[in-house]
Amino acid sequence: MNEFPDCPVCAADSVYTDGALLICPVCGHEWNGDEQPAAHDKPRDSNGAELLDGDAVTVIKDLKVKGSSMVIKRGTKVRSIRLTDNPDEVDCKIEGSSIVLKTCFLKK
């Protein structure tokens, strides 16, 4: 069992330590383990840019879609995203399928 807290950006549980920093291998987020994670009130992409309804974003990593053989390739452009109640997720349509994506895998 992992003794470190989940990543505050993408909620991955595979966090590891490097000196005084905690590092998430999934999204690359680094933070000091002593700091309390900031409350997310606005959705932000992997670079920290604020996301709004209707924005166009690009996928930064190949993503396997659960329950399907579909893979969303790196560099795929997604238009007209819709924000959800969770600031770490956005709803969008890719190849005619409605999909929820984590904001840590997107860039504006």
C-alpha positions, 0 to 999 in steps of 0.5 A, spaced: 500 500 500 502 506 498 504 511 504 504 517 500 497 521 499 494 521 492 496 526 487 492 533 488 491 534 480 489 527 477 488 523 483 493 518 481 495 513 487 502 511 484 505 518 487 513 517 489 518 521 493 524 525 490 527 528 496 522 533 499 518 533 493 512 528 492 512 526 484 506 524 480 508 519 474 502 520 471 501 527 470 508 530 472 505 534 478 510 536 483 509 538 490 511 539 497 509 533 502 508 538 507 503 543 503 496 542 504 493 541 496 489 547 494 482 547 493 480 546 485 475 551 484 476 552 476 478 547 471 485 548 469 489 544 463 496 541 464 499 547 463 495 551 469 491 555 463 483 556 465 479 552 461 472 554 459 465 551 456 466 551 449 474 551 449 478 547 444 484 543 447 489 538 445 490 531 448 498 531 450 498 523 451 495 517 448 489 515 452 486 508 452 478 508 453 476 504 458 471 499 456 473 500 449 478 498 444 479 505 442 485 509 443 485 517 443 492 519 440 496 524 443 495 531 439 488 529 438 484 536 437 478 536 441 473 542 440 467 545 444 469 541 451 463 542 457 465 543 464 463 538 469 461 538 476 468 536 478 474 541 476 478 535 474 474 533 468 471 535 462 466 532 458 467 532 450 465 528 444 471 524 440 469 520 434 462 521 435 462 518 442 461 522 449 467 521 453 470 524 460 477 526 460 481 528 466 484 535 465 491 533 467 491 530 460 489 536 456 492 543 454 489 549 451 
